[in-house]
Amino acid sequence: MSVAKRDYYEVLSVSRDCDEQTLKSSYRKLALQYHPDRNPGNREAEEKFKEAAEAYSILSDPQKRAAYDRYGHQAVNGAAGGGFDESQFADFGDILGDLFGFGDIFGGGGRSRRTRQQRGEDLRYDLEISFEDVMRGMSADLQIPRMEPCSKCAGTGAEPNGGLVSCAACSGRGEILYQQGFLSIRKTCPTCSGRGKVIRQACSQCRGQGFSRVEKKLKVNIPPGVDNGTRLRLSGEGNPGPPGSQPGDLYVVIKVADHLVFERRESDLHCTLPINIAQAALGAEIEVQTFDGPQTIKIPEGTQSGAHFKLRNLGVPHVNSRARGDLYVHADVQVPKKLTREQRKLFEELRDVLPAENIPHEKSVFEKVRDFFG
């Protein structure tokens, strides 16, 4: 006598109009609650785990869910395979992996994957350059301390002839198969760390380490326009990884020294140009030094302190581009602190002939009220 199956929505404790995220969240909760590892020897928990997996395998597939909503279990008996869809085990890596430390989980004659080798360690090198180097670009020769595979054992850590043997714990596969209830679980072999081989006789040159510390000479090209914190990546120039894996990368991190005259703001440059009172009042042509050579700036009559003048395309180059920012020259009108007798006499004469409107005057409250009412 067959037992009638429970409604799949009832199994997962969700409503019939629930969304995908709610469905997955409920399934995750039940899978963790009834997993055989948490309930060893509990047949009822194992059956509930299977029941939840079967329900999720149908309801997580839009086409199967639509057929089930219309015709019930009869429409999906074949699709469910009398239990659950093995393709749903792909979700277990996300749902159960962190809790149980599973590698690959598969059912029946499912799939297996060899453990991927760990990549080598990335390295960082801090390089300080001048502001002039930023404007022009440069090449730098670096001395990078890093690890290199041992020349004798090629990084295996074992003597070349017979020092490396197949791992007995995993028979050279690099992973071990565990049976967890009705599940078959593959985990990285703890004895050989997934390499499939173990050292029987350590290399005499590197003492089994597989690596030696060296100073590697490298040349790096610094493009114009880099800034503080710019990272240049040299692929494959980091530390090597285990045999057969890719080495890490080298990241050159740029630090730019301050300039005595120019200040950088993104791609624009700013500097201050001191001018005297006569130049500000009468106007003048002044030559300023830039990274592109001397440039002449026309100071108009009546220039006030803080006025700025823009020189186009004389700023910082954009990285890997022909475009450049602008140079802003800020006028700073200088008032002399000490005057000669002749200079004082000239300023006194100037003071006497300047119009009275040029003398700052702040109206009192009574004057403002009087002006308002006429």
C-alpha positions in Angstrom: 0.0 0.0 0.0 1.6 3.3 -1.1 1.5 6.3 1.1 0.2 9.5 -0.6 2.7 12.2 -1.0 2.4 15.5 0.8 1.8 18.7 -1.0 5.2 20.2 -2.0 4.3 23.6 -0.7 3.3 22.1 2.6 6.6 20.2 2.8 8.5 23.4 2.4 6.1 25.5 4.5 5.6 28.2 1.9 2.6 29.7 0.2 1.7 28.8 -3.4 2.6 32.3 -4.6 6.0 32.5 -2.9 9.0 33.9 -4.8 12.3 32.1 -5.6 14.2 33.5 -2.7 11.5 32.5 -0.1 11.5 29.0 -1.6 15.3 28.7 -1.3 15.4 30.1 2.2 12.8 27.6 3.4 14.6 24.7 1.7 17.9 25.8 3.3 16.4 25.8 6.7 14.9 22.3 6.3 18.0 20.9 4.7 20.1 22.1 7.6 17.6 20.8 10.2 17.2 17.3 8.8 20.6 16.6 7.2 21.9 13.1 8.1 25.1 14.5 9.6 23.1 16.3 12.2 20.8 13.3 12.7 23.0 10.2 12.6 20.9 7.0 12.5 17.6 8.9 12.4 15.6 7.3 9.6 12.7 9.8 9.9 15.1 12.8 9.6 16.6 11.3 6.5 13.2 10.8 4.9 12.3 14.4 5.6 15.5 15.5 4.1 14.7 13.5 0.9 11.2 14.8 0.9 12.4 18.5 1.1 14.9 17.9 -1.6 12.3 16.4 -3.9 9.9 19.3 -3.3 12.6 21.9 -3.9 13.7 20.1 -7.1 10.2 20.6 -8.6 9.2 24.0 -7.3 12.6 25.6 -8.1 12.1 24.7 -11.8 9.5 27.2 -13.4 8.2 24.6 -15.9 7.9 21.8 -13.4 6.3 24.1 -10.9 3.7 25.3 -13.4 2.9 21.6 -14.3 2.6 20.7 -10.6 0.4 23.7 -9.9 -2.0 22.6 -12.6 -2.0 18.8 -12.4 -0.4 17.9 -9.0 2.0 15.0 -8.4 0.8 13.1 -11.4 2.3 15.7 -13.7 5.8 15.5 -12.2 6.2 12.0 -11.0 8.5 11.2 -13.9 10.3 14.5 -13.6 10.9 13.9 -9.9 12.4 10.5 -10.7 10.7 8.9 -7.8 12.7 10.9 -5.3 14.5 14.1 -6.4 16.4 15.7 -9.2 20.2 15.2 -8.9 20.8 18.5 -10.5 19.5 20.2 -7.3 22.7 19.1 -5.6 24.4 22.0 -7.2 22.7 24.2 -4.6 24.1 22.2 -1.7 27.5 23.7 -2.1 26.0 27.1 -1.2 23.5 25.7 1.3 25.5 23.2 3.3 29.2 23.9 2.3 30.0 26.4 5.1 28.4 24.3 7.8 29.8 20.8 7.0 32.9 21.8 5.0 31.8 19.8 1.9 33.7 20.0 -1.4 31.7 18.4 -4.2 28.4 16.8 -3.5 26.7 14.5 -6.0 24.3 11.7 -6.2 24.4 8.3 -7.9 26.8 8.4 -10.9 27.0 12.2 -10.8 30.0 14.4 -11.6 33.3 14.9 -9.8 35.8 17.7 -9.9 39.5 17.5 -9.1 40.6 19.9 -6.5 41.9 23.2 -8.0 45.4 24.1 -7.0 45.9 27.2 -4.9 47.3 30.2 -6.7 50.6 31.8 -5.6 50.7 34.7 -3.2 50.4 38.3 -4.6 53.2 40.8 -3.7 53.2 44.5 -3.1 56.0 47.0 -3.8 55.7 50.7 -2.8 57.5 53.0 -5.3 57.9 56.8 -4.6 58.3 59.0 -7.7 58.8 62.7 -8.2 56.1 65.1 -9.5 58.2 65.5 -12.7 58.0 61.8 -13.3 54.2 62.0 -13.1 54.2 64.6 -15.8 56.6 62.8 -18.2 56.3 59.1 -17.3 59.3 56.9 -16.5 60.8 53.5 -16.3 62.0 52.1 -13.0 64.3 49.2 -12.2 63.0 47.3 -9.2 64.7 44.7 -6.9 61.9 42.5 -5.7 62.5 40.0 -2.8 60.4 36.9 -3.6 60.3 33.2 -3.6 61.5 31.1 -6.6 61.0 27.3 -7.2 64.0 25.3 -6.1 66.4 24.7 -9.0 67.0 21.1 -7.9 63.5 19.8 -7.2 61.5 22.3 -9.4 59.3 23.2 -6.4 58.2 19.7 -5.4 60.2 19.8 -2.2 61.4 16.2 -2.8 64.6 14.6 -4.2 64.2 14.3 -8.0 64.7 10.5 -8.2 62.1 8.7 -6.1 61.6 11.5 -3.5 57.9 11.9 -4.4 55.5 9.0 -4.1 51.7 8.6 -4.6 49.6 9.4 -1.6 48.4 6.1 0.1 45.4 7.8 1.8 43.7 8.8 -1.5 45.6 6.5 -3.9 46.9 9.5 -5.8 43.5 11.1 -6.5 43.9 14.1 -4.3 40.5 13.6 -2.8 38.6 11.2 -0.6 35.1 9.9 -1.0 32.9 9.8 2.1 29.4 8.3 2.4 27.0 10.6 4.3 23.7 8.7 4.6 22.5 8.5 1.0 24.9 11.1 -0.2 28.4 10.6 -1.7 30.8 13.4 -0.7 34.2 14.2 -2.1 36.7 16.2 0.1 40.2 17.2 -0.4 42.6 14.6 1.0 44.1 16.0 4.2 47.2 13.9 3.9 48.5 15.3 0.6 46.4 18.5 0.6 44.9 17.6 -2.8 48.3 17.0 -4.6 47.9 13.3 -4.8 51.6 12.8 -3.9 53.6 13.0 -0.7 57.3 13.6 0.0 59.2 10.4 1.0 62.7 12.0 0.8 63.0 15.8 1.2 65.1 17.8 -1.3 68.6 18.3 0.1 68.9 21.8 -1.4 65.7 23.4 -0.1 65.1 21.0 2.8 61.6 20.1 1.5 60.4 23.7 1.2 60.4 23.7 -2.6 61.3 27.4 -2.7 64.2 29.7 -2.1 64.3 33.4 -1.5 65.8 35.5 -4.3 66.1 39.2 -5.4 64.4 39.5 -8.8 65.2 42.4 -11.0 62.3 43.8 -12.9 61.6 46.9 -15.0 58.3 48.6 -14.7 57.0 51.4 -17.0 55.2 54.2 -15.2 52.8 56.0 -17.6 52.3 59.8 -17.3 49.4 60.9 -15.1 49.6 58.3 -12.3 48.6 59.5 -8.8 49.0 58.5 -5.2 47.7 55.0 -4.7 47.8 54.0 -8.3 48.4 50.3 -8.6 50.3 48.8 -11.5 49.8 45.0 -11.9 52.7 42.8 -13.2 51.0 39.5 -13.9 52.8 36.4 -12.8 55.6 38.3 -10.9 54.4 37.3 -7.4 55.3 34.3 -5.4 54.9 30.9 -7.0 52.2 28.5 -5.9 52.2 24.7 -5.5 53.5 22.7 -8.5 51.2 23.0 -11.5 49.5 26.2 -10.3 49.7 29.8 -11.4 52.1 32.3 -9.6 50.7 35.3 -7.9 50.9 38.9 -9.3 53.1 41.8 -8.3 51.3 45.1 -7.5 53.5 48.3 -7.7 51.8 51.0 -5.6 52.7 54.6 -6.5 53.4 57.4 -4.0 54.0 60.8 -5.5 56.3 63.4 -3.8 54.8 66.9 -3.3 55.9 69.7 -5.5 57.2 73.0 -4.2 55.2 75.1 -6.6 52.3 73.2 -8.1 49.4 71.6 -6.4 47.4 68.8 -8.1 43.6 68.6 -8.0 42.6 65.6 -10.0 44.0 66.4 -13.5 44.4 70.1 -13.0 47.4 72.0 -11.6 47.2 75.1 -9.5 49.9 77.6 -8.5 50.2 81.1 -7.0 51.7 84.0 -8.8 52.8 87.0 -6.6 52.3 90.4 -8.3 52.9 93.9 -6.9 50.4 96.6 -6.5 51.5 98.4 -9.6 51.2 95.3 -11.8 47.7 94.7 -10.4 46.6 98.2 -10.9 48.2 98.9 -14.3 48.2 95.5 -15.8 51.3 93.6 -16.9 52.7 90.7 -18.9 54.4 88.1 -16.7 56.3 85.0 -17.7 55.7 81.9 -15.6 57.5 78.6 -15.7 55.4 75.4 -16.5 56.2 71.8 -17.2 56.0 72.7 -20.9 58.4 75.6 -20.6 57.9 79.4 -20.0 54.4 80.8 -20.7 53.3 84.5 -20.8 50.3 85.6 -18.8 48.5 88.9 -19.4 47.5 90.5 -16.2 44.6 93.0 -16.9 44.3 96.4 -15.2 42.6 96.3 -11.8 43.4 92.7 -11.1 42.4 91.7 -7.5 44.1 89.3 -5.3 42.6 85.8 -5.8 41.9 86.2 -9.5 42.9 83.2 -11.5 44.0 82.6 -15.1 43.6 79.3 -16.9 46.2 77.9 -19.3 44.5 75.1 -21.2 46.0 71.7 -21.6 49.0 72.4 -19.4 47.8 70.3 -16.5 48.4 66.6 -15.6 48.1 64.0 -18.5 45.3 61.5 -18.3 46.7 58.0 -17.9 46.9 56.2 -21.2 45.3 59.1 -23.0 46.5 62.2 -25.0 44.1 64.4 -23.0 45.4 66.7 -20.2 44.0 68.9 -17.5 44.5 72.7 -17.2 46.8 74.9 -15.3 45.3 77.6 -13.0 47.5 80.5 -12.0 46.1 82.4 -9.0 47.2 86.1 -8.6 48.4 87.1 -5.1 48.7 90.9 -4.9 51.6 91.7 -2.6 51.5 94.7 -0.3 55.1 95.9 0.6 55.9 95.7 4.3 58.8 98.2 4.1 59.0 101.3 1.9 61.9 103.5 1.0 61.6 107.2 1.5 60.9 107.7 -2.2 58.3 104.9 -2.3 56.5 106.3 0.7 56.4 109.7 -1.0 54.9 108.2 -4.1 52.3 106.2 -2.1 51.3 109.4 -0.2 50.8 111.2 -3.5 48.8 108.3 -4.8 46.6 108.3 -1.7 45.8 111.9 -2.1 44.7 111.6 -5.7 42.7 108.3 -5.4 38.9 108.8 -5.5 37.1 108.7 -2.2 34.9 105.8 -3.4 37.9 103.5 -3.2 38.0 103.9 0.5 36.0 101.1 2.1 33.0 102.4 4.1 30.4 100.4 5.8 27.0 102.2 6.3 25.6 102.3 9.7 22.1 100.9 10.5 20.7 104.5 10.6 22.1 105.3 7.2 20.6 102.1 5.7 17.1 102.9 7.2 17.3 106.5 5.9 18.2 105.4 2.4 15.4 102.8 2.4 12.7 105.4 3.3 14.2 108.1 1.1 
